[in-house]
Amino acid sequence: MSEALKGEKHWNWKGGVSKDKKQYFDLDYKLWREAVFERDNYTCQMCGNKSSKGNAVILNAHHIERFVDNEYLRFDVNNGITLCEECHKLTYGKEKEFEKQFKEIIENKKK
């Protein structure tokens, strides 16, 4: 890459905040994801969908506060919620709109 396009000079520079996808594949991420699924009983917290015989449901561990925005909460189980693929598509890119609702769901689990 040309020196003219590195770091702060690059068109996609975000102040040193990296979208390091590698972290999505490390052990901390895998453990976080599994803990979120276990806490939520492998059930989508929006629609209640759950895999059963003859009904395969793809689940996603969704970060309530985005992975790239808050490095301190990246692997905090309380910053995750289980969503089926369909519900995850509905919320993707709209994290702020769903943040309060998701946090309330998680808080109710603690009671």
N, C-alpha and C positions, 0 to 999 in steps of 0.2 A: 504494500500500500504506500502510496506517495506520502511524503512528510507533510505535504500541503493539506492532506485529508485526515490526519491523525488527531486523536484527542479532541480538544475544544474546537478544532477547525473542521471536524467532520460534521456533515449536515444533520446527523442523528444524535449528536452529543446531548446528554441529559445530565450534565454536571457530575459525571463520574459514577452515576448509578448504573450498574450493569444488570442486564437481563440475562444473567448467567444460567442458561438452561442446564448446565452440568449439575447444578445443585438439585434439580428435579430428579436426578437419578442416583443421588448418593444415599447412604444408609440412613441419615437423619430424616430425609424426606420419606423414604419407604416406611420407617417406623412411625412417623407422624401420620401418614396416610392410613396405615393399618389401625392406629389408635383411634382416629376419627371414625373409621368404619365400625370398629368394635363398639365405641361409645354409642353410635347411632343405630346399632343392631343391623347393620348392612341394609338400611332402609332410607329411601329418599325422604328428607325432612320437609320437602315442600308438598309432594303429592302422595307420599306413603308407599310408593312403588317398591317392591322387593322381589328378588329372584325367587322363583319356585319351580317345581318340575313343570316343564313345558312353557315357562315364562322367564326367559333370560333377560335380566335388566343390567345394563352397563352402568356402574356407579362411578362417580368422580368425587374425590375429596377436594372441596372448593375452599380457597382461602377467603375469609370474610373481609379482612383488610388485605389488599393485594400483596402478593409475594414480593414484588419489586418496590412497593411503597414503604414497607415496614420490616426491616431485617430482624428486629427484635421479636416479632411475632411469627416469623416464618414457620417455626416448628412448635408453636404453642397449640396444643390440641384445642383450646378454647377459641382459636382463630380459624377453626376448620369446621365444615359442615358437609354431610353427605348429601349429594344430589344425584339423581339419575341423569343420564345423558340429555334427555329432553329438557328437564328443568335447568340443567347447567347451561344449555344453549340460550335459554330465556334470560338468564342472569348475567351471562358473560358480557363484559363491557359496561355493565350497569351496577357494578359492585356497590357504589354509594347509595343507590336507590334501595337496595336490599339489606344493607348493613344493619340497620336498626332491627328489622324483622329477624334476621339470622341471629343477632346477639341475644334477642329475647328468647328464641328457641333454645339456645345453649344455656342461658341462665335458668330456664325452667327445668332443664335436665339436672341441674345442680341441687335442686330442692328435694 
